[in-house]
Each structure stands twice: as C-alpha cells, then as structure tokens.
Amino acid sequence: MVDTDSGSDGGRVGVSRRRFIEAAGATGATVGLAGCGGGGGSGSGPIQITMDAEWEGISDSVTQSLYDAGLDESIEVEILPGDFESGARRSEFTSALDAGRASPDIFMMDSGWTIPFIARGQLVNLSEELSSETVEYVQNSYLSSAVSTASDPSSGDLFGVPLFPDYPVIHYRRDLVEDAGYDPDAENWATEPLSWQEFAEVAADVWEQNGGPDGDQIDYGFTTQADNYVGLACCTFNETMTSFGGGYFGDHENLFGPIGDRPITVTDEPVLNTIRMMRSFMEGPDAEYAHPDFPQISTTDLLSFTEEPSREPFTSGNAIFHRNWPYAIPLNLDSDAFDAEDYDVMPLPYGVESGEGQYEGTGGPAAALGGWHLTINPNTQRLDEAVQVLEAFANEEVMVNNFSEGGYLPPDPSVTESVDPEEVGALGDFLDTLAVSGQNTVPRPVTVAWPDQGSQVASEVSAAYQGEKSPQQAMSDLESSLSSIESDLAE
C-alpha cells in the first residue's frame, strides 16, 4: 500500500504536524496558521461542532487525531450531537444563523443543502481564511463533485471543507449468485460495472432459481428506494437517469444554476426510459408504461421503500441485490441470515456507456453524491481557532482515523485507494468498489430552488412509477413545475 503519512512531501497533504509547528514558530504564535486571517479570537471555552451522535461517540479519537495532525492542544474541541434527520438539522442551523447565535462555531452541513446557505451569505468564506496550501489541497485533490457542493457556484470560492462523501453501491448475495452459475471474480464485478440490462437479466435469473416473483423462497430479486421522498429526487432517480444519459437541466455544468437561464430536459427519452425500466422492475415488461426489454426483478413494495425499509429484507435474507449507501455494509456483514463470505458489493450499473450520454456528465455508471461538509458560523467569536480546526481536518491521517473509527469515507479519493484495508474495519474488503463508485458520483442540483423542485420531482416520478401517469405526462407536468419555479426564482 502507498504510504499515506501526511508528514511526507507528497504534495497532497493538508496541514502536517511539521508544517503547523514551523508556521506557528515563524509567527511566534501558540495558535494560528500561516495564511489564516480573520479575527474573532476573544471567546473562551471549547470550539463547538454540531455533528451527530455517531461522531459524538468517537469524539475522543477524532479530537486526538486533530491534535496529532497539528492542532494546538490548547484548543479544546467539543462535538455536539445534532438531529439525525437532515431536514431537521437544516432547520436548526437556519434558526441559529437567523438569530445571530455564536454557537456552534462549526456546522456539519449536508452537501445537499450547503449551497443555499452560501447563496444567502450565511457562511464564512474559507478561501479568504484557510491557508492557501489547504485551499489548494481541497480544490485539487478532494472529490471534485463534493467540492462543487461546498463552493459558491458563481465565484468558485470555498465555503465548506468536505468531511466525508457518501455514494451508494449494489450489495448482493455472492453465494446465491455463484450457486446460479455466475462468477463475480472472473467477471470483475467489483470494479467493472454491468449495464442495467445485464444486471437485470442476472437478477431475474438468480431470483427465478430461488423461487422468483411467484415463489415463496426470497421476496425480492432487487430492492432500492422508490418512495415519494427527497431521496428519490436527489439520489435513486437522479443517478439512474444520469446513467441513461439524461438530466434535469441538460449538461452537468447547469446543476448549480443559473436559475431561470438553463434548459429543463426531463421530457427527453433517457429520462422516460429510466421510468419505464423501473416500471418493468416492479411489475414486469408487460405492465402498462413498462420497458419491454427489462425483466421483473422486484415488486411494487419499492414504492414505499426508503433506505432502511429497503435494507431490512436484504439483511434478513429476503433479497438478492440491494442498492444502498456504505453504512449498510457492516450491518449486512453482521446478518444472521447469511455468512460474511456470502456477501459482496459492486458498483451501480450503467444505462449507456460513458461518453454516450445525451449531455455532458451523463452516461456510464452514476452514483448519487451524499455526504457532509464542515462550515464556519460567521457569528463565532472564535474564528481563528475554528479555522485551525478545519485546517486539521484537511489531513490524510485524520481522514484515515475517521474512516477506521466511524466508517466515514475520505474526501480525498487517493486516501481511500491507498489506505491499508486492515486499518478500516468492515469497509476494508470493499475499497476497490468504493473507489470506483467515488469516481462516478453525480451531485444533486442544489440551488435555492432545489427544495421546491426536489419535492416536485419526487411527486411526479412517484406518480409515473405507480402508473398513475404515463412517463410522458408525468415528465411534461414536471417540466411545467420546474419552469414555474425557475421563473419565480430567476437569478
């Protein structure tokens, strides 16, 4: 494995301990980094970061890794548990900022709604506060799709440091697949995505050999999330549509605006084919509005599935393939229904080959980008110290610690690719697949319009999935809704 020691001169480091000490020594400061401007050093007490209960549970390890990375140990860091539900946490942060509260000093913000806070001028511009070394490291070496959701779409300035990205994989029952006559190793499933056509045919075959849709052995060939909720718009529909070459707003350069001056492309054929394929997956190729070339591999239960309801059948042994985030890996490895060696993961399939999509950034395997960023409260009285905490987080060894202790994927893909699998627990056996997924992420179109637009997407796609509307009618209605919102919020 490649050495990921952040003290090396490899050119990708954030803030090494050696460089931190040299900077502090050169300025005669006990705290502060070269290039870290700003004021706000008059407060007292710990730097407070609102994260979540999982991070609070590993707070001792996290803070020690920050000190090991060069953070002055006189700066106390306190991790506060925020609401587990993303929307509730967004509301909490909005209330804190609207009220001008100085606490918390640092927010952990969902990559799906950081840009609206940037657009409202509610966050510290980190391009003006972080060291130039760290800004360059984040912008040049971090996952570019994650950085784009932490930056001002107009200026390109950085307002958040990606803490960890999240991207889905296909979880599957290796034992059932092999018993059905397939060889995932010989066919390089771990790193070479199947097409949706190939995937569906395999899933249908393996399911049929285990009872199929009319049997009583295994309930589903495939489970995913198709409920009418935010995850449908941002993630499962977004990624599948993208893999077929479609998009909400044409080329991916339009994902972040300009609102009111970008095409709306949801009535294009790749988008319609995505819906038709899902109709076939749930009800078979002969169903109304279904795609004739895809077999049935699930049921209409998908229409009520979010993440956990879709995972539970798989973990309990009642599904063969399952789309979900990496959090499900350790849960599946701990299943009572099958042994760890009977489980594996693979990248999401593609609709058309890479480069053959109708728009720039489309085609090929596409994995919806999730994840979280660290941002600074502009009302903090501890700006200097808060900046130093973010500097320390931009360190490879801190990323490895977060990966090992909490299963949080590094924002620098090279760290994921080079880390020793034995260091990172349950995810260590699946680094090759995670690396492929990370290279093919697609962000959601997060603008100030997206909260309204996302709900419209979910509603119309859900109606089409249920067969209440034809794909053409649902997407025509969606086009009208998106256009209206674009007009109302035109930049």
N, C-alpha and C positions, 0 to 999 in steps of 0.2 A: 504493500500500500504506500501511496505517496505520503510523505511526512506533512502533516498539517500544522506544525508548530508555528504559531503566529509570531514568534520572535525571529523567524527567518527573514531573509531579504528577498523573498519570492515575488514581491510586488503586489500581492493581493491582500495584504494584511490591513486591518482597520487601525487599531491602536495597540501596538505591542507594549509589554511592560517596559522594555528598554527604551523605546521612543518616548513613552509617557514620562519616565524619570528624567530623560535628557531634556524634554521640553520644560518640565517643572523646574529643573535645576537651572536652566538657562535664564528663566524669568525670575528666579528667586522665590517662586510661589509654592506654597504647600498644596494648593489645589489650582486647577486651571490647566488648559492645554494650549499650545501654540495654535493660533487661529480661532480660538473660542472666544468670541467677543460677547457683548451684551452685559447687562447689569443684573440686578436682582439678587444680590448675594447677602441681603440683610436679614433673611429669615433664620429660623432655628428649628431644630428637630430633624426628623428623617425626611428624605426625599420620598414622597408617596407616589406609587404607581398603582393605578386601578387596573387589575388584570382579571383573573378569575380564580375560583377555588383550587383548580388544578395547579396553577402557578404558585398560589399561596402555600400549597402542600410541599413544594420543592424549593421554597424561598431561601432556606439556608444554603443549599447547594448553589442556587443561582447567584445569590449575593457574593458568596465566596469566589465563584468563577469571575465575577466582575472585578473583585479585588485582585485576583490573580492576573487579570488582563491589564491591570494598571490603574484602576480606580483608587483614589486615595481612601484609605481605610477610615479616615475621619468623617467621610461622607456616609451616613447611615441610610440604607435603602429599606423601605417598608412596602411590601406588596400587599395590596388590599384586594379582597375578593369582590369583583363586580358581578352583576347579574349574568347568569349563564346564557340567557336569551339575548341574541344580538340586538334586536329592535329595542328591548327594554334598556340595554346599556346605552344605545344611541340616545334615547330619551334622557337618561341620567346625565350624560355628558352635555347635551343641549341645555338642560336646566342649569347645570353648573356654570357653563360659559355665559348663558344669558344673564345669570345673576352676578357675574364677575367674581366668582369664588376662586381663591388662590389654590385650593386643594381639590383634586390631586394635582401634583406638579406635572405628572406624565400620564397620558391616556394610552391604553391599548385599544386601538380602533380597528374595526372590521375593514378589510380592504374594499368591501362593497359600499361603504358609505363615508370614506375619508374625504374624497374629493368635494362633496358638498360643504364640509367644514372649511376646506381650503378656499372654496369659492366665496364663502361668507367672511373671509378674513379672520377666522377664529383660531388659527394656529400659528405658532412661531415658525418663521421661515428658516429652516435649518441650513439652507445654502449660505445664509448670512452668519450662522452661529457655529456650525461644526467646523472642524479643521478641514482644509482643502483636501488633505490626504483621505479623510474619511468620506467626504462627499464624492470624491473620485472613485473610491473603492465601491461605495454603494451604487453609484450610477453606472459603473463599468463592469462590475463583477457580480452584482446581485441579479437575481432572476428579473429580466427586463420587464416582463408583464406585471410583476409585483411592484417594481419601482414606479411604473407608469400610474398605478393607483395610489401612490403616495406623493405624487408630484402635481404641480399646477399645470393643467393642460395648455395654458397659454404661454407661460414663461419657461416652463420646464424646471423651475426651482423645486427643491426637495423640501417637503413639509413633514415627512414621516420616514422613519427608518424601519424597513420591513423586519419584523421579528421572526415570523415563520410563515411560509406559504403553505397552502394545502391544495392538493389535487388528487382526484379520485383514481382508482384502479378497478379492474374487474377481479373480484375474489371468486375462486372456483374450487370445486371438489376434484382434486387431482386423481383420487382413487376411482371415482366414478367415470371420469374421462378416460383413464387408462383402461379400465375394465371394458369400456365401449370400443376400444381398439385404437385410440389416439395416443400419440407420443409427444407431449408438450416439449420435452427436452430436444428431441430430434427436429422438431418444427420451430424451435426457438421462440416459443410463446412469451417467454419472459421479457424479451426485448424487441420482437418483431410483431407489431400489431396485425391482427387479422382484419379483413374487411368486415363490415356489418353483415354482408351476405354470407361469408364463410362462418362467422361467429354464429349467426342464427341457424345455419344448417347443422353445425356441430351441436349447439344447444338442443335443437329439436331432436337430433338423433340420440344423444345421450339421455335426454328426457324420455323418449319413446322406449329406450331399452330399460328404463326404470319406471315403467307404467304409463308415462305420457299424460296428456291432459284428461284422459278418461280413466286413468288408473287410480290406485289408492296408495302408491308407494311414496312418491315425492310430489309435493304440491305444485312446485314451480320449476321450470327449466331456467328461469331468469327472473330476478327481482331488481327493481330500481325505484326511483322516486318520481311519481307522476301525479301526485295530489295537486290541488289548486292552491299553491302556496309559493312563497318567494323563491324557494329552491328550484321550482320548475322553470321560472323565467331566467334566473341568473345562471343556472347550472345545467341540469339534465337536458332541457330543450336547447339551451344555448350551445352546449358542446356538441350535441348530436347534429343540430342544424349546421354548425360550423364545419363538422367533418364531412358533410354532404356538399359543402361549397357555398352555403347560404349565410345570410347575416341579417341582423336587424336594420343596420344602416350602411350596407354595402361594405366597402373596404374597412379594414380594422382601424385605419387612421381616423375614422369617424366615430369610434366608440365613445370618445370623450368630448364630442362636440365638433363644430359649433352647433348648438341647439338652434333649430329653425333654418339651418343652412346645410343640411346633409340629406342624402336620399333616404327614403324609407323603402326597404326592399323585402318586406315579409311576404309579399304575394308571389315571389319568384318560385320556380319549380323546385329547387333544392329544399326550400322550406316546406313546401307542400309534401314532398316525398318523405321528409322526416316524420310528418304526422301520419302519412299513410303507412309507413313502416311500423310505427308504434301501434297503430290500429291492428295490423296483422299480428304483431307480437302478442296482443291481448286477446284477439277474437278469431285469428286465422285469416288466410288470404282471401277467403270467400265472403268475408263480412263487408258490410257497406262502408265505402270510403277506404278500404284496406288496400295495401300494396300487394299485387298478385304474386310478386316474386319472393316474398318473405314468409316463412312458416310461423305458426303459432309456437311461442316458447314461454308464455305466461298466461295470466288471466286478467280480468278486469279488476282484480284486487289491487293492481298497481295504482288505480285511480284514487286510492285512499292512503297510499304509502308515502310517508316522508322517510327520513333516514332510519330511525330506529324500527318502525314497523316493517320496513323492507329488509333490515338486517336480521331481525329475530328469526324468520323462517330459515334463513341460510345457516345461522349459528346453531339452530336446533336440528339441522339435518334435513330440512324440507325444501331446499332449493339447491340447484347445481351451480349456477352462476349468479353473481350479485355485484351490482355497481355501488360503490361507496367510498368514503374517504379513508385515509390510513388509520384513523382511530379504531376502525373495526378489526384491524389485523390482530392485535393482542387478544381481543375478545374472541375472535374466531379460533385462534391458537389454543385458547382455554376451553373450547367447546367440549361438552360431554357427549356429543353426538358423533364425533369423528376424531381421529388422532391428528396430531400436528403434521405428521408426514403426509397426511391425506389432503392437505390444504395448500393452495398456492395462489399467486396473483399474476396478473398480466395487464398490459396497457389497454386502454379503451380502444375499440375498433374504429375504423375509418369508413366514410361513405364513398368518397372518391380519393384518388391518390393525391399526395402532397403536390401542390403546384397546379392541380387541375380544378381547383375551386373557381367559382364564378367571380369571386372578389379576393383582393389582396388579404392574406392572412387566413384564408379558408382552405378547406381540403386537408386530407391527411388526418391522423388521429388528433383529437382535440380533447383536452381535459380542462374542465371549468376551474378557474383560479379562485381559491378561497384563501384564507389567511388573515393575518393581523399585523398592524404597524404600531410603532411607538411614536407618539407625537407629544409636543410640549404645550402645556396650558400657557397662554400669553399672560395670564394674571398671576403666574407663580412669582413668589418673592425669592426664589432660589434658582434663577435662570442659569447662572454659571455652573452650579452643581448638577442641575438637570441635564445640561448639555454634556457634561462629563460622563454621566450615567449612560447616555445614548452612545457616546464615543466608545465606551467599554463594551456595550452590547455588540458593536460592529467589530467583533473579534472572532477568529475562527475557533479558538478553543472554547469560548463561551457558547458558540453555536453547537459544538460537539457535546458540551455538557447539557445544553437544553435538549438535544436530540436523545442523549443517553438517559437523562433523568425523567423527561416528560414525553418523549416520542415526537418532539416538535422538529419538523424538517428544517434544515438550514436554509436561509435565504440565498446563500451563495451556493449554486449548484455544484461547484468544484469540491466543496466540503462534503456534500452528500456522496459524490462519486469516489472520493479518496479516503473516507473515514474507515477505520478498522471495524468490520461488522461485529466483532466481539465487544466493541465499546458501546454499542447502541441497542442492545437487548433484542426485543421481539422483531423490530424492523430490520435488523441487520441482515437477515437472509433474503431481503427483498430490495436491496439498494439498487440493483440494476434496473428493475422495473420502475422504481420510483424515479430514477434518473431520467428514463425515457418519458415518463408522464410529465415531469417537470420541464422538459424541453418542448413540450407541446401544449402549454397552457393557453387558455383563452380567457381574458378578463371579461367581466360583465360591463355593460356600457354605463358606468357610474358617473352621472352628471346630476345636477339639481333636479332634472326632470325624471330621473330613473325611479324614484319611489312611486310616482304616479304611473309611469309607463310600465314598470315591472308588474304591478298588480293587474294592469290591462292585459299584458302578455299572458300571465298565468291564467286569467279568466278565459281568454279566447282559445288558448291552446288546450285547456282543460275541456272546454266545450267540444272542440274538434276531436280530442282523444275519446270522449264519451260517445261520439257520433251524434251529438245534438245538432251540430252544424257540419256541413261539408268543410274540408280543408280550405277550399277556395273562399267560402262565405266567411269562415272564422277569420282568415287572414285579411280579407277585404275589410271586415269590421275592425280588425286590429289596426290596419293601415290608417283608417279614418281616425281612430282614437289617438294613435301616436302622432298623427299630423296635427290634431287639435291641441294636444299638449305641447308640441314643438312650437306652434304658433303663439300660444299663451306665454311661453317662457323664452321666446326667441332672444338670443344674446345681441 
